[in-house]
Amino acid sequence: MGGNIHGTIGHGKRLIAYDAHIDTVGVGNMDNWEFDPYEGFEDDEKIGGRGTSDQEGGMASMVYAGKIIKDLGLEDDYSCYGRLCSGGGL
């Protein structure tokens, strides 16, 4: 089961819109992995494992953009709309 979270900060004419998912997919057959995806992998050139390349960065930037708008008092100039989806919520 999944769900959505919607958030809005500001009411200005300049629109900033974000959409991100925060769910993950299964690892599939563990024999297909060259390392344990739950432990991760890192060397001088690569990082691998669950969540190393996903939308969590987009989610964090969405929340931080809203905080910046609010902290700087820019609610009259900007509207920041965000949606986070989890599981079957897409």
N, C-alpha and C positions, 0 to 999 in steps of 0.2 A: 504494500500500500504506500502511496506517495502523497505528496501535498505541495501546495504552492504558498509562498509568502510574497505579498505585494507591499511595497512601501513608496511613499512620496514625501519629498521635502521640497519646500518652496512653491511659489506660484507665479514665477516670472515667465516672460515670453521666450527666453532661451531654454530649449529642452535638452536634457541629457537623459538618455534612456539606456538601461542595462538589462540584460537577460542572462541568467546563468543557471546551470544545473549543479546540484551538489550530491547526486547519487553516483554510485559506481557500478560497474558490471562485474560479473563473476570472473575468476581467474581461468576458468576452463580446466583443461587437462594439465595437471602439474608437471607431467613428463615433457610438455612442450616448452617449459621454461628452462633457461640456462642457469637461473638462480631462483631462490625462494622469493616470490613477489611480496610476501608479507615481511620479509627481513630487509629487502631492498639491496641495491648494488650501487657502488660508486668506485670509479677509478679516476685517472687524470683527465679523461675526456667525456665520460658518460655518467649519468645517474639513471637508475631504473627501479621500478617497483610500483606498487599500487599508489596512485595519486601523484606521481611525479610529473605527469603531463595531463592536466585536466583543467577544470574550470574554477577551481578554488581561488586562483589568482584573480579571475574576473569578479568573483563574488566579493573578495576583499577590497578590490578597487571600487566597487559599487558602494559599499558601506562607507569607505573612507571619503569618497566624493561627496556623499551626503553630509558627512561630518564637517568637511571643509566649507561647504555652502553655509551650513548652520553657524559654524564658528566665526566665519567672516561676515556674517550678517547679510548674505547675498540672496536671501529667500525672495526678495522682490524682483530680482534680476533673472534668477534661474529656477527651473523646475527639474528636479531629479526624480525619475521614475525607475523603480527597480523591481525585478521579479526573480525569485529563486525557486527552482523546481526540484523536487526530489522524487525518486521512484517513478511511478506512473503519471506524474503530474505534467509531463510535457505535452 
